[in-house]
Amino acid sequence: MRTRLPVRFKLAVVTAALTFGILCIFAVVIGAVAEQRIRAGFDDDLRASVANVVNRLDVHRNADGVIKYNPAALSGAGVAGAEVRLVSRDGEVEYPPGLFPLAPIGYEGLSDFQGLRVASRSLAVSNRSLPDALGAPLTDDSLATVAGYVQYAKPLATVNHTVNRVRLFLAFGVLGGTLLAFLGGLYVAERAMRPIAGLTRAAREVARTRDPDITLPKPRANDEVSDLATTFEAMLRELGAARQETEATLDRQRAFVADASHELRTPLTSILANLELLEAELVGEQREMAESALRSSKRMRRLVADLLLLARADAGREATLAPVDLATVAREAADEAGALSSDHPVSLDMPEPVTVTGVADDLHRLAGNLVENALIHTVAGTPVTVSVRREGDDAVLEVADRGPGVPAELRERVFERFARGSGDATRAGGSGLGLAIVRAVADAHGGRVELLDAPGGGSRFVVSLPAAAGAPVRSDSAASVFRS
């Protein structure tokens, strides 16, 4: 699973990583050059110091030809941790006496010895002087005599300390620069992502309200984010226009279904009345044909009534609400549905009246559809239980059976229109609108309906409606909740 990181943090990390790489290369180059310069300066200082000491010794040859110098001049040469040795030609340390040489005898130049950087230089005096063209004496170095060696040393720790300080300074510079780059990148990314964050909030608001006409924040800069905001706004306008067109089309369809269903009720009523009269007068095969036509006409009338109810529910038409005893409505609906299927035992559990605010006819239709659904989709002899109770502020109507239950593939869409199982509902004459009407009525009354598993197997449909106080009315005293 990938870790979700904000884009601003990623940009800041990338900026800091690039800065770190550049500063590391810079620090390595500068550190190498600085270290070389520091060590070269340290060596130059050693050479200058040993030359100064040799000059202070004042090496010369007296009138008798004896080489003379002033060892007392070395007493003040060892300053700042420096060590000085005056070594004779045969390797004896003349100053300070009793110590050991710091460099090999006869070696001139720079060398390292036990943590010291040693500069060695010989004490030389000329053996004779040759006159030049003007008669002035001229020293011949090739004829010089080495009287001894001066060794001047300083601890390498001094230069190493300086080098380490430079390295530490560069390291802090790299880390500090990286931190500043990260903070700067985070600040710049925050400012750059601010317009996108505004667009994100606007998109969430559109998703929450489903209103494409929301005003989007406009970035001041004319950049890619501004183009995104303009494109997003144009997309929302087009979606809003498409939504209006779709809603207008759906409104026309709903109006057509409602009007068509309403207009079909009158001729269907006339057909049913004529078929009932015709059935009473016919005999034999003609009577059976009339009975079949009568059954089909009744089924068509019920289907038209269902479509009319759903169309009016989609249109959101309001009706006059009144207190209704849900227990009485459920008992009447169960009695009517039970009369159609006497091979199912229907038990009632309604210990007391439970009042809701609604339309009795629609609630009667809700309860009747649930009971009929249980009777149609269970085998003969399967018990069906209808109960009404009050739970807190809700009035609960529950219809449970001990049948096979709703198939898993149908549970998610059981309350959709024309959702039917394979075979059973079709053979039983179901239209697939019964449970859709149940949900429509429950929604219209501010309630909800759920499909649960019954204890011991079977299905359990639970309808929860807001309970109300007041004197209930009978089912024949109120009109449909979807009446226009």
Disulfide bonds with the S-S distance in Angstrom:
none
